[in-house]
Each structure stands twice: as C-alpha cells, then as structure tokens.
Amino acid sequence: MPNLVSWRKKQPHEILKSLFLIFVLTCFSIVSATAQLAQMKAGFANPSDKYKPGVYWYFMDGNMNAKTITKDLESMKKAGIGNLIFLEVNVGVPGGTIDFLSEQWTSLFAHAEKEARRLGIEITLGIGPGWTGSGGPWVKAEQSMQHLVSSQVTVSSDDHKKIVLPVPAPKKPFFGEGNLPEDFKKQWRAYYKDVAVLGFPDISSVKAISDYEEKALYYRAPYSSATVKPYLAEPDVKSDQGKGIEKGKIIDLTGKMDADGTLNWTPPAGKWIIMRFGSRNNGAITRPAPVPGLGFEADKLDTAALNAHLDAYLGKIFKKIAKPDSKSNGGLKRLHMDSWEMGAQNWTANFRQEFLKRRGYDPITYYPVYSGNVVGSREESERFLWDLRLTAQELVLQNHANHVKQYGKRHGLSLSIEPYDMNPTADLDLGSVADVPMAEFWSKGFGFNSTYSVIEATSIAHVEGRSLVPAEAFTAQNNEGWKQHPGSVKNQGDWAFAAAA
C-alpha cells in the first residue's frame, strides 16, 4: 500500500505520472497473463511434436527387415505417435535371421533412423541390449560390476600348520544362478582378483551387523516388487553386544600371501582371524537381451569400462547413421536408461582411492565390516557403511549417469532416465541427471506397484524446470492378454496426467 505521507509531498504531475506507470504495468501484466493462457490453451489443443504420445518399439531377437520397419513407422505416424524408444529384446519368440549388432542389423537401424527423420518421429535409444542396463558380450570380466568378497580362517600360534587362505566365493546373483547361461556361469565363477589380506585377534563372539549385505550394497531389492525398508535402521549402540575389532590390532598381511593362498606369517599368541579379500563379478548380465547381446553388465563406477561398452555398442551405430540434427523433428534424439535392474556393486578397481579422496580416510581398516564384522564400535561401523553407500552413489552419478549424458551430448543427443527400482543411489539424484526424467506405472491389478516413480519423475521435473515427463504406461503381466481396454484404464490414465500437473 502506498505511503500517504510520500504521496502528499508529490506534485500533481508526479502523481499522474506514477498512476500512469501503475496503469501501464497492470495492463502489461493482464496482457501477458492473457497471452500465456492463450498459449497454454493452444498448446493443449495442438501440442508440439515432442509432447505427442510415444511407444516402446521392441525388436524380438533378430526379427526385422526394412519393409516392416517402414510400415511400422508409417502406421505410427498415421496414429499420431510422435516418439519411440528403440530396444531389442529376447522374450522367447523364435529367433530371426538378423544377428544383433551385425552389419545387417546396423544397416537396418540406419534405415529406421532415416525413415523416422522423414516422418518426424523421434527415436530414443537404450544404451544397451535388452530393456535395462549397459553391457554385452564385449564386456570383459574385469570391466564388469564388482563386489568385494572375503573368506576367513581362524589360526593359532600353537597350531604350527601351514596357513592357506581359501579363495572367496562370489555372492549369489540377485536373480539367481539360473539366470546365467552356462558359459557366463563359468566366467562368473572363474573371475577373481585379490585385493587385501588382514589379520586381527578373534572376536567370533561379537554379534554381526544386521542386514549387512543390504547395507554394504551386495543387494538392492526393487521397491516395486519386494519389501524394501524405507530406511536402514541405526543400531542400538547403548546395548551391550560386545566390543568390535580393535583398529590398532588389525594387521595388513597383503604382502605376505603367495599366489596359491599360502600365508607366510606366524601368528602371535592367541587365536587370530585371517580374512582374504578379493574382487568378484556381481553376476548381473544384460536382460532380457537378444542372444548375440548377452553379456556382463559394465562397471557402473568406472568411466573406462563404460567407455569401452559405449564404443562397442553405440559407436557402431553412430558410424552408420547421419549425425543427429537438433533442427529436425525426427530421427535419433536421445539416449535412454530404463528401470535399474542390474543390482548393486560395492567395489571397483580404484574404489579405495576414490573413497579416501571423498571421505578423507582409508577404508582398508574397515574391510571386515563388508562381511558384517564390527570394527571399533557398532556405531562407527554403521557410519562406515553409510560412507560406503554414499561413495558408491557419487560414483554411479558421476561416472555412469553423468558420463552417459556427456557422451550423448558430444553426439548431439539428450538423455532420459527411469530412476527407480533396484537403483543403488537416491532416485531423485539419479533422475536429476536426466534431460528427460521418466516414470513407469503398471496396469492396475496386472503387475507391480511403481506409481511412486510418477511422483518422483514429476517432482524432478518441477525442481529442474523440465517440461517433458514421459511414463512407461500400463505395463502388464500376470496373463493380462488384452483384458484391459481404454475404458478400464481411463481412471488410471487420468491419475497419471493429474500427478504430472
């Protein structure tokens, strides 16, 4: 409200000038708001191409040819489809004649991309075979997702026996060993690299840390299809659960072990636990990928491993197609990371160095905590596990998601991400990397409940100023078999649109 004293001091012409300025600004605001409202109405009635409906365009294990590709795309255009996500999968149909990523395959993809440009349909391309992940047969075991695993023996100076440390076994893959074809199962079992050997006085009577496999990122259950804790409970540090391993009594014996596991060391008096730590593949493979695209998932914490994968897969495609054109309405426009279904990893070749740089202390003393042991105190060990998860998250965001984004940008492409499910980072942090945050919701009653991902994606879009929020909509299983129809899914569709408002 104007100050009356200041108004009384003004000359009449000054008051008129001020009132005129207020009048002009008010008119401008009304005109601007009216123009914005008219623009919104026009955009709603005739949305631009990037807001048109889209589809997942699956090719089933090599069943593709130029004629049917063109017919598919022309039918999409006729139906008002403005964009698609291109993936090749293997869901059990008889294999076709075109091997994934062969010369014929890349030529057909180039044909599809050219036709999409002609028709003004945008293509979003998954960054690996199957509908999730980034991997393939070109990913070597040492470039794959890693776990730090361990074995242990109890020794005594009174034994006078040769000490041989067994090779640590790999952790069971999240989807089980049955998910691995025999040749990959052999590779999964064979790959191993020693990391460290530590010794400390026996503390076998101390209760192990609860849920350590989840806290140490060996496993990350999906929110949509499993019971996942909303948070990892803090320990009851006041309860008397026994003292942990004394940090000052942990001995680094790494240099005293031979290649066959023989430890050249005589333990001091008393019982000692010797732990052998090594790096193992986490058992995650591309899924559900065409047979020629089956392979280990690339290390999500290491840019060198990711670059090798991207060059082996996307590099072949980029050599076949014309350079993406930002001014064109159609063609290849962005890369895509679908729902995270590769599980978690807690190790990479330079994890120790990255941890030291980011957290300010050397993690080697706390390696026994990976297997549930208490080092120092229970509270201190839980804090280390928090730091472990935080470091892994930072590396996923920096060396995987952001790295893919920059890789795409160099090729004139943006990035979309479905940041949920078995994601070993915070969903909102991963989604915030995306140019296009994406969600998924299943057809109600015919699958999993992932409606929370819609709220997550729209929240990211509101905060980051993103105007496009796609959703993988009405996904179904449980023998849905076309039992749904537009009338039966309308309420759920209305909910999804309203949630994005």
Number of C-alpha atoms within 10 A of each C-alpha: 3 6 7 8 8 8 13 10 10 12 10 11 9 12 14 12 12 14 12 12 12 12 12 12 12 12 12 12 12 12 12 12 12 12 12 12 12 12 12 13 12 12 12 11 9 11 12 11 16 15 17 14 14 20 16 14 17 16 18 20 26 21 17 17 17 15 11 12 19 17 12 13 23 18 12 19 16 10 10 14 20 25 29 22 20 22 21 23 24 22 14 10 10 11 15 14 13 17 19 23 20 12 14 14 18 20 16 20 21 21 19 25 24 18 20 25 19 15 19 20 29 24 25 24 23 24 24 27 28 29 26 25 26 28 35 27 18 17 23 19 23 18 24 28 30 29 23 25 28 25 16 17 14 15 22 18 14 12 11 10 10 12 20 15 19 15 18 20 15 22 19 12 20 18 14 11 15 9 15 20 12 11 8 20 14 11 15 21 14 14 14 20 16 18 15 18 24 19 22 21 21 17 17 13 10 14 15 16 18 15 11 19 15 17 21 26 20 25 22 22 19 19 19 19 13 11 9 13 9 7 6 14 11 11 13 10 11 8 7 7 14 13 15 21 24 15 13 9 10 19 14 15 17 17 10 13 18 12 8 10 15 14 19 14 12 15 20 12 10 11 17 19 18 26 24 24 23 22 25 28 29 30 28 29 31 27 27 18 25 23 20 15 26 24 25 30 33 34 30 28 29 23 19 13 22 24 17 17 25 19 12 17 20 17 13 15 18 15 11 16 18 13 13 18 15 12 6 14 19 24 28 31 23 24 26 27 23 25 21 19 23 30 24 26 26 24 26 23 16 10 18 14 13 17 20 14 12 12 14 10 12 14 18 17 18 20 21 23 22 25 18 20 22 25 22 16 17 25 16 15 22 24 13 21 21 15 17 21 20 18 22 26 21 18 22 23 22 19 19 23 22 18 18 25 21 15 17 18 14 10 14 15 21 21 26 23 25 28 28 28 22 21 22 27 21 14 18 16 14 25 25 22 22 26 21 23 30 28 27 24 23 19 20 16 11 16 18 18 16 18 17 14 24 24 15 21 30 22 21 24 22 13 9 14 10 17 14 16 20 22 20 17 15 17 14 18 13 9 9 13 8 7 8 14 8 8 7 12 13 11 10 16 16 10 11 19 11 9 15 19 8
